Amino acid sequence: MATQDSEAQFIDIDDVHIGTYVYVDLGWIKHPFALNSFKISSRDQIDTLIKLGVKRIRWSPEKSDPEPGSEPPPAAGQADGEVGADGTAAPATTTGQSAAGGSVEAAAAARQAIAAAVAAEAAALAEERRQRRDKLHAQRESLELCEREFTTASRAYRQVIEQIGNQPETARTQVAELVGDMVGKMLAQEETAIRLLSESIGERASQHSVNVTVISLLLGKTLGLDTAQLDILGSGALLHDIGLTMLPEQLRWMDSRYTSAERRLYQEHVAHGVAIGKRMKLRPEELAIIAQHHELADGHGYPSQLSGEQIAPLARIVALVNLYDNLCNPGNPAQAITPHEALALIFAQMRQQFDNKVLMPFIRMMGVYPPGSVVELSDGRLALVVSVNAARPLKPNVVIHEPSVPRDEAPVEDLEQAGELGIRRSLKPLQLPKAAFDYLSPRQRICYFFERARNAREIEFAA
């Protein structure tokens, strides 16, 4: 039965009847009624309240009609004590009936308007979800294409390794074909983006060599090298560590824990590489890249402690890219740093070791936040940088952690098209909350390939 509250009176939904004046304390979009307060006029309205989960409802005894069987109140518009000639209450006026009819029509119109608004909101949400899925589909297609290209390059590199011993000149031809294909595709693209790949692509040796080749070619393109120079650069970059195949397995990746003797043995891979390159009949410029990819501009490199202009121009490119990839993908994964940290370290502490005419274009090309960087956006959300337009590096493409959205529908945002949204800072993966870490899946191994960048005149997502 009805009970009294300090502010209002409530009634159990089972006690509501036709004629009860009720207050629906729900947001207008959560119920189909034209008004939030009204007199119950049909059983359907009571059933609707029950379906909405209403157990108790606020009501007005003064505005409600009595329950059936109780004394009826005076008719609307009739003065107290006014009765008909036969002593009964006068009938309702025609005007009152018309007002009631108008009220019903207005309520119906209002319900239709609400239903239309709800339908429009649902359609907008569906369109937003469709656009999000389209972006993700484009991202996955791009990723799959890049990973197929990277896998092909990795496979070709392993074939080169297998043939060097018995067929060194055939191996050279394979290198030339692979690099020529990469250069042709890269030059065919007006603007090129650097794409982050899955860390499982390729095994360690081929992954590093292809990584260095891809980034070196992108940097060479940025520096304006012609096709012939890019072919030489790509071949030298792909084969820069070929001498490591002559070392014992445990010495093929530089480790800070090496003894002095182990470090000397490791450094001999340069001489081994030059010897292999000569058997392959590589060009002198390609041999120079292999011989000098550990030389540093300040004279503290090896094996010859060359400096400045003594280092071949193409070797300066590979030396820088080789260091960057080794910082991101060291032999000991526990020593890995993020791409953002690698760039910051090189710029802050190692800039004297590299030609500034190579270093600064490299940093601009990779962007302040290279692919693989974990970042906090200016609106506080967390994201993973997945690609950078080499010509527009300050506005990368990111995948955003959005807890309300399934991971396989994660928002992909091109920051160049996102208005004021930008990157606030870089984070280490371990700084992420577990939920964000699992959602974004930051890579332990950083692996890159190139793709056609979004044209400035198009709206396209290359993440």
Secondary structure, 3 states (H helix, E strand, C coil): CCEECCCCEEEEHHHCCCCCEEECCCCHHHCCCCCCEEECCCHHHHHHHHHCCCCEEEECCCCCCCCCCCCCCCCCCCCCCCCCCCCCCCCCCHHHHHHHHHHHHHHHHHHHHHHHHHHHHHHHHHHHHHHHHHHHHHHHHHHHHHHHHHHHHHHHHHHHHHHHCCCHHHHHHHHHHHHHHHHHHHHCCCCEEEEECCCCCCCHHHHHHHHHHHHHHHHHHHCCCCHHHHHHHHHHHHCCCHHHHHCCHHHCCCCCCCCHHHHHHHHCHHHHHHHHHHHCCCCHHHHHHHHHCCCCCCCCCCCCCCCHHHCCHHHHHHHHHHHHHHHHCCCCHHHCCCHHHHHHHHHHHCHHHCCHHHHHHHHHHHCCCCCCCEEEECCCCEEEEEEEECCEEEEEEEEECCCCCCHHHCCEEEHHHCCCCCEEEEECHHHCCHHHHHHHCCCCCCCEEEEECCCCCCCCCCC
